[in-house]
Amino acid sequence: MVWTLRKNCMLTPKQSAFAFGAAGLASLVIGVAWASIGIWFIFYFAVLECMALLIAFLLYSFHATDFERVVLTQDNILFEFERGGKLKRDSLPRHLVTTRMNQPEDGNLIEFKRGSKIIAIGQYVDLERRQKFFGEIKGHLC
């Protein structure tokens, strides 16, 4: 069984690039119009705004595809985490692991524990999807 927990992003990176680009283009058109009648400082602010939009887009797209994946095999539970384009993998033996749902003050994350090793899952989904995942995975671990 495979579960992938991803962020609920409103826009894909391609759609957000179009939206940020359209906003930047509109700002530049306005800046050029004012510059054409001799008021150059508005154009400079438009360029500054485009740089701010570019930075905002890069920060957004850097984490837009983050996810957590849990794969149940016959003997192991495999975990994959992608955060900011970096993939991390980990595993625990399936039959020796305990799982629990944290309390609200701890973020309601799902913990998989074996000895002192703890792997927390669920930071990218809402509480309802986290509880559904917890019910499904717990049924497969018993």
N, C-alpha and C positions, 0 to 999 in steps of 0.2 A: 504494500500500500504506500502511496505517496501523497503527501499533503504539502501544498505550497501556500504560504501565508505572505501576501504582498500588501503594500500600501494601496489604499483606495485613492489614487491620484485622479484629479478631475481631468487633466489633460495629459496626453502622451508628450514625450519630449519634442516630437515633430510638431504637434499642435501648439505647444507652448512657444516653440521657436517662431512659428507663424504669428502668434498673438503678440509676442514681444517685438518681433520685427515690424509688424504693422504699426504698433505704438511708436516705435523709434522713427519709422519713415514719416508718419504724420507729424511728429515733432520737428524733424528735419525740414519738411516742406514748409511748415510755419516759420521756422528759423530763417530759411532761405528767402521767403517772401518778405520778412522784415528786413533782412540784410540788403535785399535789392532796393529798398527805399532809404538805405543808409543807416539803419539801426542795427549795428552788428552785434551788440552785446546779447541780444535775444538768440542769435545764431549760436553764440558760444555756450549759452545755457542749454540750448537744444543738443549740442554735441555732448555736453556734460551729462544731460539726461540720458542720452543713448548709451554712454559708457556705464551709467548706473543700471540701466536696463540689461545690458550685456552681463554685468556682474550678477544681477539677480537671476537671470536665465541660467548662467553657469552653475550657480549654487543650487537652483531648483533641479536642473537636469542631472547633477552629480548624484543625487540621492533618489531620483524618481523611479529607478528600477530596483531599489533595494528589496530583498525578500528573505524569508526563512523557509527552508524546506526540510521536511521530516520524511525519511524513507524507512519503512519497516522491512527488514529482511528476515530470513529464517532465524538467524542468530543475533543480529545486531539492530540497533536503531541508529541510522546515519543522519547527521544534521549538517545542513549547508546554510551558511549565512553569507549574503552579499550586502555589503555596506560600503557605499561610496565607490563601487567598482572593484572592491577587493573581496575575493571569495575565500571563505574559511570553512573547513570541514572538520567534523568531530564525530565520534561514535561512542556508544555505550552498549554493553551486552544486554540483549533484550530481556532475558529471563532473570537478571539480577538487578534491574532498575526499579525504583519506586517513582511514582509521579504524584504531584499534588498541584492544586491551584492556590496561588498565594492569596493572602488577604488584600482587601482594597488599598490599605496603606502601603503595601509592597508592590502595587501596580497590577495586581491580578494576573501576573504572568504565570505560565505553566512551567513547573520545575520538573526536570528529570534528574534523579539523583542516584548515584552509586558511590558509596563511601563518602569521601569528602569532595568528590567531583559533582558539580551542579551545572546543568545547562538549562537556561531559561529561554522560553519561546513565547511569542505572541505579541511583541511590541508594535507590530505593524497593522494589527487588526483590532476591531472594536470588541467590547466585552462579550457581546452576543455570539460573534463568530469564534471567539476564543473558547467560550463555554461549549459550543457545539463541537469544536475540534477536540477539546478535553474529553467529552463524552465518547467520541469515536475512538480516540487513541487508547483511552482507558479500557474500553471493551476489547481491544486487540491485544492488550498486554496481560490480561488476566489468564 
